[in-house]
Amino acid sequence: MFTHVQEAKYIKDYKIWLSFNNGKQGEIDLEPELYGEIFEPLKDISFFKSFTLEGHTLSWSNGADFAPEFLLENIF
């Protein structure tokens, strides 16, 4: 079974609550991951909050996204 993000809710700062198709859920803090050209715009918190679910993962309008497997491995 492929890992899919089914639901995502902004919490605060750079933290998002996620629910996956395998029943697991939890929070992730993406602040430490916001480096590199594609992720730099996400440091603007208003832009960070504009994520959508596309392709079964978190996505932003500038093309930034995170692999759903990475997100699942790093929830707490």
C-alpha positions in Angstrom: 0.0 0.0 0.0 1.3 3.4 -0.9 1.4 6.1 1.8 -1.1 8.9 1.3 -1.8 12.0 3.4 -5.6 12.0 3.8 -6.1 15.1 5.9 -3.9 18.0 7.1 -4.6 20.9 9.5 -2.3 23.9 10.3 -1.6 24.0 14.0 0.9 26.9 14.6 4.3 28.1 13.6 5.6 25.4 11.1 3.6 22.6 12.7 0.9 20.6 10.8 -1.4 17.8 12.0 -1.5 14.9 9.5 -3.7 11.9 9.0 -2.6 9.0 6.8 -4.4 6.3 4.9 -2.9 3.6 7.2 -4.7 5.1 10.2 -1.7 6.8 11.7 -1.9 10.5 12.6 0.2 13.1 14.4 2.0 16.4 14.2 5.1 17.3 12.3 7.3 20.4 12.7 8.7 21.3 9.2 10.8 24.3 10.3 14.1 22.3 10.2 13.3 21.3 6.7 12.8 24.8 5.2 16.1 25.2 3.5 17.1 25.2 -0.2 15.7 27.2 -3.1 12.3 25.5 -3.3 11.6 25.6 0.4 12.8 29.2 1.2 9.5 30.8 0.4 7.8 28.6 3.0 9.6 30.5 5.8 7.0 33.2 5.2 4.4 31.8 7.6 1.4 33.1 5.6 2.7 31.3 2.5 3.5 28.2 4.6 -0.1 28.1 5.8 -1.3 28.1 2.2 -0.6 24.4 1.6 -3.0 22.1 -0.1 -3.2 18.3 -0.5 -2.1 17.4 -4.0 -0.7 14.1 -5.2 -1.4 12.5 -1.8 0.9 14.9 0.1 1.3 18.5 1.3 2.0 20.9 -1.6 2.5 24.6 -2.1 1.8 26.7 -5.2 5.6 27.2 -5.9 6.0 23.5 -6.4 7.3 22.6 -3.0 6.1 19.4 -1.5 7.2 16.6 0.9 7.2 12.9 0.2 4.3 11.4 2.2 6.7 8.7 3.5 9.0 11.4 4.9 6.0 13.0 6.6 4.8 9.7 8.1 8.3 8.8 9.4 8.6 12.2 11.2 5.3 12.7 12.9 5.1 12.8 16.7 
